[in-house]
Amino acid sequence: MFVKTRLLTPGPTATAESTRLAMAAALPHHRSSVFTPVFLRSLELLRWFWETDDDVLFVSGSGTAGMEAALRTVLRAGDEVVVVTGGKFADRWHTIVKLLGCRVHLVEVPWGSSATVAQLDEVLAAAGDVRALVCVASETSTGALHPVVELVEALRARFPEAVAMVDGITAVGTVDLSMRRHGIDVLVSGTQKAFGLPPGGAMVGMSARAWSAADRDGCTAYYLDLRRERKQTAQGQSACTPAHGLIVGLHEVFERWHAAGRERVLEHARVLSDATVAGVRALGLELFPSGPPSRALTAVAMPDGVRASELVAWMRSRCGLTCASGQDHLKDVVLRIGHLGAVDPFDIVQGIAALELALQAAGRTTEAGAGVAAVQRVIAPALVAQAPLLYQP
């Protein structure tokens, strides 16, 4: 049989045909008068979606580059910084903060759990003069969603001028994160996540409070110094040669999102998440996170005798569908199904059908079609509520 390839990973994510066509066109020089309006309009649309009147800057590099740029620009050696743990990416930011010579206070969260306000407040109460809080919104390694809004409120109650730095890499575009309404000072995402673009770009929102913290001696960044990027951006240019093909694609995606409206983008993510969860549970599986699940991906706990890596390999080789196993010690105990990027409800139908077949191949007994039926029960009301918006050239 011939099968199409389908991408249901938490990143990179599927790219719409219209986006690929926009990026395939002849690209103007990044210092030309033709490119400047596209660049500036893209940043304007980023500010719209980030909900801020301050800067959202484009960094050529992955989401990690964007997060490291923010950390190196804002923090200095000796700063007291609270880091919320709970997964591979939270651990990554902890490592960078330590490399910067900061004095770190950890909110220790088991992998798969969500941080609580009580946990954070206990650490804040024992700390000195906290300069910043670093936390992940959607922990991609575990599928857990942290209560960012409540955590930022707890930070403000004790340290009103501390900088709230949020890894929104798989959260922006899937849950409601607003720099203005939620008091977030740094909000980072990456092109290969909810936006359905290839990897290689990061978007970093910076508030006035973040810029004030950055206006100090001792910055350890050069290429990742967002202060340099800000000065050039004000003139419609980037500090260094940008990944300008990605900016063209970003422009196409966000014009589409702007026309649809922010709420409709987030509702789309909610329906895909709910449908995937329903399909997984109908197959007799349980979620890995103990608290609220991420809207960007569904992390599934593997039953006894089933290895996630084997399911991933079977679905890729037999169904043409790629999802992801867990990371580090979760490699064989967690299966991660991404539903962000240019993914539609029928991709979820196909993904759950492939998962059912993979489980059967692994010796698990499932009710034929139960997962797909559960997905359809979730997506049907959304499809009839209003005419869907079509991905088309």
DRENSEDREN-309841 format. One record per residue: residue in three letters; x, y negated, z negated of N, C-alpha, C in turn. Coordinates in steps of 0.02 Angstrom, whole numbers, plus 50000, padded with zeros to 5 digits. Each point is the difference from the previous one (the first is absolute). Layout:
DRENSEDREN-309841
ALAXYZXYZXYZ;...
end
This chain:
DRENSEDREN-309841
MET500425006050000499584994050000500444993750000;PHE499744994750029500324993549996499684996249942;VAL500414996549961499744995949945500334993150003;LYS499644994949979500274993349995500384999349934;THR500494995749999500344998549937499614994649963;ARG499965000849935499654995149958500434998749938;LEU499994993849978500424998049944499574997949941;LEU500035003849947499644998449938500495000249941;THR500534996050007500484999349946499924993149968;PRO500284999049940499964993449968500474994950031;GLY500335001750054500464995750035500595004050025;PRO500194998850064499664995650048499295002350014;THR499614995450027499295001350013499854999350074;ALA499415002250019499784999750069499954992850024;THR500174998950063499984993350031499464999950054;ALA499594994850000499464999450049500294998650069;GLU499645002350052500224998950069500094992650015;SER499544995849976500054992950013500634997049971;THR500215002549942500614997649969500615002350039;ARG500005006250022500565002550040500074996150065;LEU499444998450032500034996350062500264992949989;ALA499794996949945500254993249985500765000149990;MET500255005249967500715000449986500405002350061;ALA499665003250048500345002450060500114994550051;ALA499664994449993500084994650048500704997049993;ALA500224996550052500654996649997500014995149942;LEU500505000749957500034995949940500384993550013;PRO499734994449977500384993750007500594999949953;HIS500494995850016500584999249955499754997449933;HIS500315002549945499744998249934500134992749982;ARG500434996450037500104992949987499644995650051;SER499585002950040499684996250054499364996649976;SER499794995050038499384996549985499395004350013;VAL500095005450037499445004750013499875004349938;PHE500545002149967499925004449942499794996249937;THR500224993949991499874996349938499264999849981;PRO499534998450046499304999949980499745006849976;VAL500255005450030499805006749979500255001449929;PHE500624998149988500315000849934499614996249947;LEU499864993750014499654995849950499295002349989;ARG499665002050054499315002549992500005006449960;SER500485004450010500055006149961500074998649926;LEU500424995249983500094998249929499374996949971;GLU499654996150041499364997149978499495005549984;LEU499985005150042499545005649989500205004149939;LEU500655000749988500235003449940499784996249938;ARG500074993450000499774996049942499255000949989;TRP499635000550056499275001149994499865006749965;PHE500355005350021499845006549971500285000749930;TRP500584997249987500305000249933499614995349953;GLU499584995850026499624994949964500464995549959;THR500414996250036500464995449968500114993950044;ASP500134994449968500204993950036500754999350001;ASP500345004549966500744999949999500275004250057;ASP500625002149995500345003450055499875007550001;VAL499905002650060500085007250012500515000650056;LEU500575002949984500575000150046500075007050031;PHE500275000150060500145006350035500735001749991;VAL500135006249979500685002549992500105005950047;SER500524999850041500155005650044500345005549959;GLY499635005349989500225005549958499385003549974;SER500085005749968499435003749975499704996549939;GLY499475003049972499714997249939500504999649944;THR500465004749997500534999749949500424993750007;ALA500154998150063500394993950011499614993949976;GLY499345000050012499594994449977499994999549924;MET499945005849967499975000049927500684998149971;GLU500545002650030500664998149975500144992650012;ALA499774997450057500094992950013499674995849946;ALA499395001949981499654996449948500365000549933;LEU500215006049982500345001049936500654996049997;ARG500395000350054500654996550000499914992550003;THR499474997750031499884992850006499754997149934;VAL499595003649965499674997449940500385001349936;LEU500305006049994500315002049936500744998449998;ARG500254999549939500714998749988500255004549945;ALA500655001149998500315004149947499814997149932;GLY499815004349954499814997949933499274998849990;ASP499624999350055499274999149993499695006049966;GLU499514998849957499615005449971499435001750047;VAL499975006250023499525002250050499655006349976;VAL499345000050005499605005949985499845003650064;VAL500155006550003499875004150059499525005649981;VAL499455000550037499525005449991500235005950042;THR500095005849969500245005950036499405004150024;GLY500125006450017499445004350020500065003250068;GLY500594999450033500085003050065500664998250032;LYS500115002850059500644999150035500144992750015;PHE499494996350020500134993150021500074995449941;ALA499635001249946500124996349938500715001149975;ASP500235006350006500695001549980500504996350044;ARG499844999250063500454996350046500074992849978;TRP499454996849983500044992949978500374999549934;HIS499915004949957500385000149937500755000350014;THR500205004150049500715000650017500274993350025;ILE499634996650043500234993650027500064994749944;VAL499494999949957500024995149945500605001249955;LYS500175006349988500605001549960500634997850036;LEU500035001150067500584997950038500104992449997;LEU499464996349990500044992849995500264997749932;GLY500065004749953500254998249934499464997349954;CYS499385001350016499454997749957499945004449938;ARG499704997449950499845003849939499305002950008;VAL499975006550007499385003350021499625002949941;HIS499344998850000499545003149953499525004350041;LEU499975006449985499595004650040499325001349969;VAL499494999850043499355002749983500005007050031;GLU500105005049958500115006850025499345003550013;VAL499885001550064499375003050022500165006750034;PRO499695005549980500125006450035499794999650073;TRP500355003750043499825000250071499295002750007;GLY499594996250035499315002050010499524996349956;SER500254996649949499574996149955500014992750021;SER499504996249976499974992850011500194996549935;ALA500364994650006500194996149941499384997149967;THR500044998949936499454996849964500234993349972;VAL499524995749987500154993449971500325001049931;ALA499755004949963500285001249933500745001950003;GLN500185004150049500715002050008500434993850015;LEU499764995950046500384994050018500054995349941;ASP499454998949965500004995149946500465002049944;GLU500055006549989500475002449948500724998350018;VAL500185000750063500674998350022500104992549998;LEU499524996250023500054992750000500084997349929;ALA499645002949952500034997749931500695001049970;ALA500355005250023500665001549972500574996650037;ALA499844996950058500514996850041500154993049976;GLY500534997150028500174993149983499654995150045;ASP500394996350040499734995150046499965003250069;VAL499445003050017499935003850062499984995150059;ARG500435001250049500034995850060499535002750055;ALA499925006750003499595002850055499735006849982;LEU499445001750032499715006649999500055002850070;VAL500245006250007500055003450065499565006249997;CYS499515000450044499575005950000499785001850071;VAL499835006350010499745002550062499245000049995;ALA499664997950054499275000450000499775007050018;SER500215002450059499835006750023500655003950004;GLU500085004849953500625004049998499955005550053;THR500364998950055499945004450058500235007149986;SER500435000949952500265006749986499515004349962;THR499524996949965499535003949958499274998950019;GLY499854994950038499314998450017499634996549944;ALA500364997649949499674996649944499944992650014;LEU499464997049976499884992950006500074996849931;HIS500434995049994500094996549937499544993949996;PRO499764998349940499534994349992500384993450000;VAL500224997950058500444994250006499684993749971;VAL499374998850014499674993949977500024999649924;GLU499835005549967499995000149927500714999549971;LEU500485003150034500694999649976500274992850004;VAL499844996650055500224993150007499674995649947;GLU499375001249985499654996249948500345001049932;ALA500205006249986500345001449937500684996549997;LEU500354999850056500634996350003499904992749985;ARG499504997050032499874992849992499824998349928;ALA499665004649966499784998649931500604999149954;ARG500555003450014500594999549956500554995650030;PHE500085000250066500534996250033499704996450061;PRO499704994249989499644996550054500434998350060;GLU500654998949990500424997950055500415005750031;ALA499895006049977500365005750029499755001450071;VAL500445002750041499845001350070499725007050008;ALA499405000650027499685006450013500185002450069;MET500415005250005500275002550063499695006850016;VAL499635000450055499605005950015500225003150066;ASP500165006549996500105004050060499305001950025;GLY499794996550053499365001550032500095003650066;ILE500545003850005500205002750065499465004350032;THR499685004549960499435003650028499344997549974;ALA500014994849959499384997349971499704994450042;VAL500424995650025499744994350039499655002750063;GLY499384998150008499615002450056499565006049983;THR500095002849940499595005649978499624998549936;VAL500274995549958499644997849940500044992449997;ASP499574997049961499974992749995500564997549955;LEU500534997350030500534996649963500054993050026;SER499894995249957500004992950018500514996249958;MET500484996850032500484996149962499654994449962;ARG499524996850031499674994349969499535002149944;ARG499565004750013499495001949951500295004249944;HIS500515003950014500265004749951500654997749968;GLY500244994150017500604997349967500635003750016;ILE500045003250059500605003650020500504995250030;ASP500635000549978500524995350024500405002750058;VAL500115006650002500355003250055499585006050022;LEU499845000350064499605005550026500315002350066;VAL500225006350001500395002750056499625005650035;SER500055000250066499755005850037500465001350060;GLY499845005250039500435001950056499595001450062;THR500294998750058499635000650063499735006950013;GLN500355005249977499825006950017499475002949954;LYS499654995849963499495002449953499304998450026;ALA499614996149964499314998850018499924996550068;PHE500534996750022499954995950061500085003950064;GLY500215006349994500055004250059500524997850050;LEU500574997749975500554998050043500595004749989;PRO500485000150046500605004049988500394997449939;PRO500445004149972500414997749944500494994650021;GLY500234996249951500534995150015499854992949978;GLY499424998949970499844993249977499675000149932;ALA500144994949960499684999249935499734993049994;MET499474999249964499694993549989500014998649925;VAL500264994249981500104998449930499664993449982;GLY499485000549960499674994049974500364997449939;MET500114993449998500364996849945499614993949976;SER499834999949935499634994349971500484994549979;ALA499714994349980500414994549974500395002149938;ARG499705004249959500355002449940500605004350019;ALA499925004150051500555004150024500564995850028;TRP499834994850038500514995650028500374996249945;SER499644998149947500334996649945500515004649966;ALA499835006349992500475004849971500595001250046;ALA499884999550065500545001150049500484994150005;ASP499794994349976500404993950006500524999749944;ARG500425005049998500525000449949500645002650032;ASP500574998749969500635002950023500005007549987;GLY500445003550035500105007049986499645004950045;CYS499714997550055499665004550046500525004650033;THR499855006550003500485004850026499855002050073;ALA499534996650032499805001950068500294995250051;TYR500105002550061500164995750057499465001050053;TYR500035005750035499485001450051499315000149968;LEU499955002549939499365000749966499834994149955;ASP500354994550008499854994049961499394996550030;LEU499445000549965499384997150027500014992450000;ARG500444997049962500064992750001500234997650069;ARG500485003550030500234998350067499445001250051;GLU499655005549991499465001650046499454994849997;ARG499864997649941499484994949992500174993550036;LYS500634998049995500204993750034499935000650075;GLN500205005750028499945000950072499285000850023;THR499605003449959499305001150017499644993350006;ALA500174995449957499684993350002500114996650067;GLN500515002150037500154997250066499765004550057;GLY499615005249982499745004550051500515005050025;GLN500525001349960500535004650019500135004949942;SER500365005350015500235004549948500734998549987;ALA500245001949940500694998649983500495004150043;CYS499835006350012500405004350042499565002850055;THR500295003950045499605002850055499465004649971;PRO499374998550013499465004049971499825006050044;ALA499625004549972499715005550040499394997050035;HIS500134996050053499464995950027499475004050037;GLY500175006150022499485004350028499485001749948;LEU500225001149938499535001449946499574993949984;ILE500294994150005499614994049987499464999150053;VAL500155001750063499494999950052499445004949983;GLY500195006049978499505004949980499614997849940;LEU500344996849952499674997449940499474994850019;HIS500174995850048499544994950024499375003350028;GLU500085005350039499435003550030499565003149946;VAL500305003449952499625003449947499614995049958;PHE500344994649980499674995449954499484995650034;GLU500064998750064499464996550035499385004550001;ARG500095006650009499445004649997499695000249931;TRP500435000349949499755000149931499644993449983;HIS500284994550022499704993549985499304999550031;ALA499935002650060499345000050033499505004449963;ALA500245005549973499565004649963499844997549931;GLY500474996649968499914997649932500355004549950;ARG500264996949949500405003649949499595005549966;GLU499374998549984499595004849964499885006350042;ARG499924999050065499865005850042500625004550006;VAL500584997050001500635003950001500045004349937;LEU499864997149942500045003749937499455005249995;GLU499424998650026499465004950000500175006150043;HIS500324998850056500245005450043500465004749960;ALA500464997149964500475004049960499645003949946;ARG499504996949969499625003449947499645006150027;VAL499674999350058499625005550028500475005850019;LEU500574998550031500475005350018500255003649938;SER500144996349948500245003049937499465004549970;ASP499394997449994499465003949971499865006350041;ALA500034999450066499875005850043500535005349991;THR500634997949996500555004849991499945003649933;VAL499874996249948499925003049933499425005050001;ALA499444998150031499435004650002500175006450038;GLY500364999350056500195005950038500465004649962;VAL500494997049966500485004049961499655003949945;ARG499554996649964499655003249944499535005550025;ALA499704999050059499565005150028500385006350018;LEU500664999450010500425005850014500245003449936;GLY499774997649943500185003049937500654997549971;LEU500254994450025500644997249977499884994149954;GLU500504998449961499964994449953500524994750018;LEU499864993849981500484994650010500575000649950;PHE500594997550020500575000149955499974994449949;PRO499834993850019499994994649950499475001349947;SER500174998449938499535001049946499534994049992;GLY500194994450029499584994049996499734998250068;PRO499864993650011499724997950065500475001550057;PRO499745002950055500445001650056500124993950044;SER500575000050033500154994950049499515000350057;ARG499854994250031499584999850060500425001150063;ALA500645000249993500445000750059500135007350018;LEU499995004349949500145007150011499645004149948;THR499915006350015499715004749952500535005249984;ALA500205000249937500505004949977499635005949969;VAL500135005950028499625006049982500455004849962;ALA499765002349943500375005049960499935006850033;MET500545003550009499985006650031499785005349950;PRO499555004550022499815005649956500575005049994;ASP499955004249951500525005149989500105004250063;GLY500635001150017500165004250057500024996650067;VAL499854993550001500014996250063500534994649996;ARG500444999750049500534995050001499834994550049;ALA500044993849977499824994350043500424999850063;SER500655001349994500434999550059499805005050053;GLU499745005949980499785005050048499364997850035;LEU499544996849963499394997450032500174994650051;VAL500474995649980500204994550045500305002950064;ALA500435005049994500325003050058499485003550044;TRP499525003549970499495003650039499564995150038;MET499784994649967499574995250034500364996550057;ARG500654998649990500374996650052500105004650061;SER500185006349987500165004650055499385002850034;ARG499455000949962499415003250028499454995150020;CYS499974994249965499464995250012500254993450029;GLY500664999150003500274993750024499914994249952;LEU499815001749938499844994849951500544999649947;THR500254993949988500534999049950499734996349940;CYS500045003349942499904996649936500655000949961;ALA500004999249935500635000149963499945004249937;SER500545003449984500045003449935500224994949948;GLY500075002249938500204995449947500744998250005;GLN500214995649956500704997850000500355002549937;ASP500655001250008500415002249944499715006449969;HIS499875000149935499765006049967499285001850018;LEU499664995550037499315001450021499975002950071;LYS500575001750028500025002150070499505005550017;ASP499945005049959499575005650016499365000249959;VAL499914995149956499405000249958499504994650017;VAL500184995550047499544994650020500004999450076;LEU499414999550028499904998650071499724993050005;ARG500304995950044499784993050006499714998750070;ILE499374998050001499654998550062499914992450004;GLY500334996950049499944992850009499384998350040;HIS499674994549982499424997750039500034992450006;LEU500584997650021500104992950012500334999150068;GLY500034993850024500224998950068499405000650047;ALA500135001450063499465000650049499685006949997;VAL499725001649942499665006349988499254998649997;ASP499605004350031499284999049999499665005949966;PRO499344999849990499665005449963500095006850032;PHE500065000250067500045006450033500705003149995;ASP500504995949986500665002749982499955003849934;ILE499594997449954499915003449936499645006750009;VAL499495000050043499665006350016500505005250025;GLN500424997950046500505004650029500515002149947;GLY500204995349958500505001649949499745005149949;ILE499384999249979499725004749952499885006850033;ALA499805000050064499925006350036500675003750004;ALA500544996450014500665003050004500225002749932;LEU499854996349947500185002249933499635006449982;GLU499365000450019499625006149987500325006150035;LEU500184999150063500325005450037500675002049969;ALA500384995049977500645001449969499925003949935;LEU499494998249961499875003649938499805007350014;GLN499605001050051499815006850019500625004150021;ALA500444996750038500615003450021500455001849940;ALA499944996049946500395001349940499665005049953;GLY499425002650022499665005149961499464997549954;ARG499834993650004499474997349958499335000850034;THR499505001849962499325000850027499634993449993;THR499744997450055499614993849999499355001150038;GLU499494996249982499375000250036500094996550067;ALA499885003550054500134997250067499634993450010;GLY500384994850016499704993550015499804995849941;ALA500135002449939499774996349941500354993249994;GLY500644999950015500374993749995499764994950051;VAL499915002350062499784995550053499304997349984;ALA499565004349975499324997849983500024994649946;ALA500445000849952500064995149946500254993350027;VAL500485000250046500244993950032499434996550037;GLN499625003950038499464997050040499484996749956;ARG499875002849942499504997049955500224993149976;VAL500664999049995500254993549979500024995050057;ILE500225002350059500104995150055499354998350036;ALA499505004449998499394998850038499654993449980;PRO499904998649935499684993749982500394993950023;ALA500675000549997500414994350021499944998850075;LEU499965005450039499964999350072499334997150023;VAL499465001349963499354997550020499834993349968;ALA500384998149948499854993749965500114994050045;GLN500525000150041500144994850048500425002950056;ALA499954996950058500365002650059500755000049986;PRO500345005650013500725000249987500394995650048;LEU500574997849976500464996350042500465005050035;LEU500094999250065500375004950039500744998150007;TYR500445004949990500704999250020500025001150075;GLN500164994850036500055000750073500464994750028;PRO500315001350058500444995050030499634993750017;
end
